[in-house]
Amino acid sequence: MPDRKSPHSERELAWHAHLDVATRAPFGGGTPGGDPDCLVGEAVYDSLAVHSALHRLAAGITPDSPLVPLLLPALVAAQRLLTLRSAWIDYCNERFRLDPAADDVTSEMSRQYVTGDDVRAWARYAEARTAYAEATGAVRELNPVLARSCGRAGSANALTPDGLERSGLCLVPGMRTTR
């Protein structure tokens, strides 16, 4: 149940969801010039973080929130990607001879950042590509609404959850920039 006493609760949840989603390349727009199929594997891998962020937001807002009409389709679409994640990890473990129990940085990056050829070789590629298109479309529709909901003024400025306007660089604690 949402914390109705805190006027910033929904804004804070939206800010955290926006940050979690926007920092995932497949959902935030990707990298221009690369093989777009690389993003399919990356999105499947990142689906846990994206789904978790959207689920936390959905659990913390009221049913009459203006976020609901776009949040629910994005959450459902992210869930479809999430259902493929364990199969993706198993595929990467086998393909790259990774220890399934390994969670070191190299192993995790080998599961997240995969060449387009390796992604296309996955038996569930077509299913993943469809889920990826649906999820990125839904999340990209939601992202500007999240930005407005958390008080983001534009691409150069953002409001932190405590309401203080800062540049993106100032989101790093202790770092100061001049305006």
Contacts in CASP RR format, 6 or more apart in sequence:
PFRMAT RR
TARGET T0000
AUTHOR 0000-0000-0000
METHOD contacts of the structure
MODEL  1
MPDRKSPHSERELAWHAHLDVATRAPFGGGTPGGDPDCLVGEAVYDSLAV
HSALHRLAAGITPDSPLVPLLLPALVAAQRLLTLRSAWIDYCNERFRLDP
AADDVTSEMSRQYVTGDDVRAWARYAEARTAYAEATGAVRELNPVLARSC
GRAGSANALTPDGLERSGLCLVPGMRTTR
1 60 0 8 1.000
2 9 0 8 1.000
2 10 0 8 1.000
2 60 0 8 1.000
2 61 0 8 1.000
2 62 0 8 1.000
3 9 0 8 1.000
3 60 0 8 1.000
4 62 0 8 1.000
6 12 0 8 1.000
8 161 0 8 1.000
8 162 0 8 1.000
8 163 0 8 1.000
9 60 0 8 1.000
10 60 0 8 1.000
10 61 0 8 1.000
10 62 0 8 1.000
10 65 0 8 1.000
10 67 0 8 1.000
10 149 0 8 1.000
11 149 0 8 1.000
11 150 0 8 1.000
11 151 0 8 1.000
11 161 0 8 1.000
12 150 0 8 1.000
12 161 0 8 1.000
13 56 0 8 1.000
13 57 0 8 1.000
13 60 0 8 1.000
13 61 0 8 1.000
14 57 0 8 1.000
14 67 0 8 1.000
14 146 0 8 1.000
14 149 0 8 1.000
14 150 0 8 1.000
15 146 0 8 1.000
15 150 0 8 1.000
15 151 0 8 1.000
15 159 0 8 1.000
15 160 0 8 1.000
15 161 0 8 1.000
16 53 0 8 1.000
16 56 0 8 1.000
16 57 0 8 1.000
16 161 0 8 1.000
17 53 0 8 1.000
17 54 0 8 1.000
17 56 0 8 1.000
17 57 0 8 1.000
17 146 0 8 1.000
18 143 0 8 1.000
18 146 0 8 1.000
18 147 0 8 1.000
18 150 0 8 1.000
18 152 0 8 1.000
20 49 0 8 1.000
20 50 0 8 1.000
20 52 0 8 1.000
20 53 0 8 1.000
21 27 0 8 1.000
21 28 0 8 1.000
21 50 0 8 1.000
21 53 0 8 1.000
21 54 0 8 1.000
21 139 0 8 1.000
21 142 0 8 1.000
21 143 0 8 1.000
21 146 0 8 1.000
22 28 0 8 1.000
22 143 0 8 1.000
24 42 0 8 1.000
24 43 0 8 1.000
24 46 0 8 1.000
24 49 0 8 1.000
24 50 0 8 1.000
25 31 0 8 1.000
25 39 0 8 1.000
25 42 0 8 1.000
26 39 0 8 1.000
26 40 0 8 1.000
26 41 0 8 1.000
26 42 0 8 1.000
26 43 0 8 1.000
26 46 0 8 1.000
26 132 0 8 1.000
26 136 0 8 1.000
27 43 0 8 1.000
27 46 0 8 1.000
27 50 0 8 1.000
27 135 0 8 1.000
27 136 0 8 1.000
27 139 0 8 1.000
27 140 0 8 1.000
27 143 0 8 1.000
28 139 0 8 1.000
28 140 0 8 1.000
28 143 0 8 1.000
29 136 0 8 1.000
29 140 0 8 1.000
30 39 0 8 1.000
35 115 0 8 1.000
35 116 0 8 1.000
37 116 0 8 1.000
37 119 0 8 1.000
37 120 0 8 1.000
37 125 0 8 1.000
37 129 0 8 1.000
38 113 0 8 1.000
38 114 0 8 1.000
38 115 0 8 1.000
38 116 0 8 1.000
38 119 0 8 1.000
39 132 0 8 1.000
40 116 0 8 1.000
40 119 0 8 1.000
40 125 0 8 1.000
40 128 0 8 1.000
40 129 0 8 1.000
40 132 0 8 1.000
41 88 0 8 1.000
41 112 0 8 1.000
41 114 0 8 1.000
41 119 0 8 1.000
41 122 0 8 1.000
41 128 0 8 1.000
41 132 0 8 1.000
42 112 0 8 1.000
42 113 0 8 1.000
42 114 0 8 1.000
43 81 0 8 1.000
43 132 0 8 1.000
43 135 0 8 1.000
43 136 0 8 1.000
44 81 0 8 1.000
44 84 0 8 1.000
44 85 0 8 1.000
44 88 0 8 1.000
44 128 0 8 1.000
44 131 0 8 1.000
44 132 0 8 1.000
45 85 0 8 1.000
45 88 0 8 1.000
45 89 0 8 1.000
45 111 0 8 1.000
45 112 0 8 1.000
46 112 0 8 1.000
47 78 0 8 1.000
47 81 0 8 1.000
47 82 0 8 1.000
47 84 0 8 1.000
47 85 0 8 1.000
47 135 0 8 1.000
48 82 0 8 1.000
48 85 0 8 1.000
50 78 0 8 1.000
50 81 0 8 1.000
50 135 0 8 1.000
50 139 0 8 1.000
51 75 0 8 1.000
51 78 0 8 1.000
51 79 0 8 1.000
51 81 0 8 1.000
51 82 0 8 1.000
54 71 0 8 1.000
54 74 0 8 1.000
54 75 0 8 1.000
54 78 0 8 1.000
54 139 0 8 1.000
54 142 0 8 1.000
55 75 0 8 1.000
57 67 0 8 1.000
57 71 0 8 1.000
58 71 0 8 1.000
58 72 0 8 1.000
58 75 0 8 1.000
61 67 0 8 1.000
61 68 0 8 1.000
61 71 0 8 1.000
65 71 0 8 1.000
66 145 0 8 1.000
66 149 0 8 1.000
67 142 0 8 1.000
67 145 0 8 1.000
67 146 0 8 1.000
67 149 0 8 1.000
70 138 0 8 1.000
70 141 0 8 1.000
70 142 0 8 1.000
70 145 0 8 1.000
71 142 0 8 1.000
73 138 0 8 1.000
73 141 0 8 1.000
73 142 0 8 1.000
74 135 0 8 1.000
74 138 0 8 1.000
74 139 0 8 1.000
74 141 0 8 1.000
74 142 0 8 1.000
76 138 0 8 1.000
77 131 0 8 1.000
77 134 0 8 1.000
77 135 0 8 1.000
77 137 0 8 1.000
77 138 0 8 1.000
77 139 0 8 1.000
78 135 0 8 1.000
78 138 0 8 1.000
78 139 0 8 1.000
80 131 0 8 1.000
80 134 0 8 1.000
80 135 0 8 1.000
81 128 0 8 1.000
81 131 0 8 1.000
81 132 0 8 1.000
81 135 0 8 1.000
84 124 0 8 1.000
84 127 0 8 1.000
84 128 0 8 1.000
84 131 0 8 1.000
87 124 0 8 1.000
88 111 0 8 1.000
88 122 0 8 1.000
88 124 0 8 1.000
88 128 0 8 1.000
89 100 0 8 1.000
89 111 0 8 1.000
90 100 0 8 1.000
91 122 0 8 1.000
91 123 0 8 1.000
91 124 0 8 1.000
92 98 0 8 1.000
92 110 0 8 1.000
92 111 0 8 1.000
92 114 0 8 1.000
93 99 0 8 1.000
93 100 0 8 1.000
93 111 0 8 1.000
95 118 0 8 1.000
95 121 0 8 1.000
96 110 0 8 1.000
98 107 0 8 1.000
98 110 0 8 1.000
98 111 0 8 1.000
99 107 0 8 1.000
119 125 0 8 1.000
119 128 0 8 1.000
122 128 0 8 1.000
147 154 0 8 1.000
150 158 0 8 1.000
150 159 0 8 1.000
150 161 0 8 1.000
151 158 0 8 1.000
151 159 0 8 1.000
151 163 0 8 1.000
152 158 0 8 1.000
152 159 0 8 1.000
153 159 0 8 1.000
153 165 0 8 1.000
156 167 0 8 1.000
156 168 0 8 1.000
157 165 0 8 1.000
157 166 0 8 1.000
157 167 0 8 1.000
157 168 0 8 1.000
158 165 0 8 1.000
158 166 0 8 1.000
158 167 0 8 1.000
158 168 0 8 1.000
158 171 0 8 1.000
159 165 0 8 1.000
159 166 0 8 1.000
160 166 0 8 1.000
160 171 0 8 1.000
167 177 0 8 1.000
167 179 0 8 1.000
169 175 0 8 1.000
169 177 0 8 1.000
170 176 0 8 1.000
170 177 0 8 1.000
END
